[in-house]
Amino acid sequence: MISILAHWSWSWFWNPSGKWYVFVSGFGSDLTELAIIGVIYKRLNCHVSGCYRLGLHHVPGTPYITCRKHHPTVPNEITAEHISVQAAAYQNKRA
């Protein structure tokens, strides 16, 4: 235990590179990575208040992104029939 504390104190306080080099190259770099992951999660999170799921479905006519549970037209079980009906509706809307 004493050797661990001695090594930590040497690398933190008496390191010739400086104590901020140890911080920036160690734990400080992880803070940036955690911030990036947090921003990505917040951007992709469902827009319903209190929902923790990733929102992958855009609600037509609104700027909102919701998860499958909160989207008004996505059923719980997506089948090939559901996909073909949605594709046909989209094609009819475009034509």
Secondary structure, DSSP 8 states (H G I E B T S, - for coil): -HHHHHHHHHHHHS-TT-HHHHHHHTHHHHHHHHHHHHHHHHHHB-SSTT--SB--EE-TTSS-EE-TTT-SS--SS--HHHHHHHHHHHHHHH-
